[in-house]
């Protein structure tokens, strides 16, 4: 951490409230925490803080409390403001897609398909596309990872906030973590259907949303379940989920995307089914699948 970021942390820690880059810089110089000969130190401070948040995301010790104001991430009572360019950056990534006309060849039903799959043929049909283009192109289907996290007989659920770009999910609960798959990794490095080859990489994908202390809570089981598809909503028709079940040794965890995912908790299937209308459509299908699986044991 450089001089600007170090002094910003100390100033915010002392003041105990969000400040603008100008206020942080002035207080840092007044107290001798920052010495600089630059002509525009406040602009430098703003740039340093912005780059740190953009580069490190939830790993940054800083966050925005509102446009132009910065706070410490450790202040959980202060909600996080997401800059517009962060939202745009999400749609400028290259994701994995395949022709929508081929969907029935790989998943012949609505829900979670755990039957035989020619995974090599599916991957051969995949190619990269800029996410913002794929979202407006119904002729392609986007591949996304879906992680169902369980401890014993309870499943980890959470609520999605309006800070996430997928507006159809705002305010709904979910039983699944995950997101779009990076095209470079999937198309050139990992076979996502081969647990031995891809498990470590997929766990890193899960780590973006769910933080697990490997010393106190290890993953006891990581299993590929199948492909999830639903055509009940226009957006759902454009996504195909690769579903994995992650079983934890304990119920200890941390949310990696604070402010994006809230009200997380472990719940039994019965508890979830009593309020199933609170959950988005994919989660409802996953709950049905898990219930059938439990009934067959």
WOBEL-V379793 format. One line per field, one symbol per residue. burial: I if it has 24 or more other ideal C-beta (glycine too) atoms within 12 Angstrom, else O. Layout:
burial = ???
This chain:
burial = OOOIIOIIIOIIOOIOOIIIIOOIIOIIIOOOIIOOOOOOIIOIIIOIIIOIIIOOIIOIIIIIIOOOIIIIIOIOOIOIIIIOOIOOOIOOIIIIIIIIOOIOOIIOOIIIIIOOOOIOOIIOIIOIIIIOOIIOOOOIIIIIIIIIIIIOOIIIIIIIIOIIIIOIIOOIIIIIIIIIIIIOIIIOOIIIIOIOOIIOIIIOIIIIIIIIOOOOOOIOOIOIIIIIIIIOOOIIOIIIIIIIIIIIOOOOIOIIIIIIIIOIOOIOIOOIOOOIOIIIIIIIIIIIIIOOOOOOO
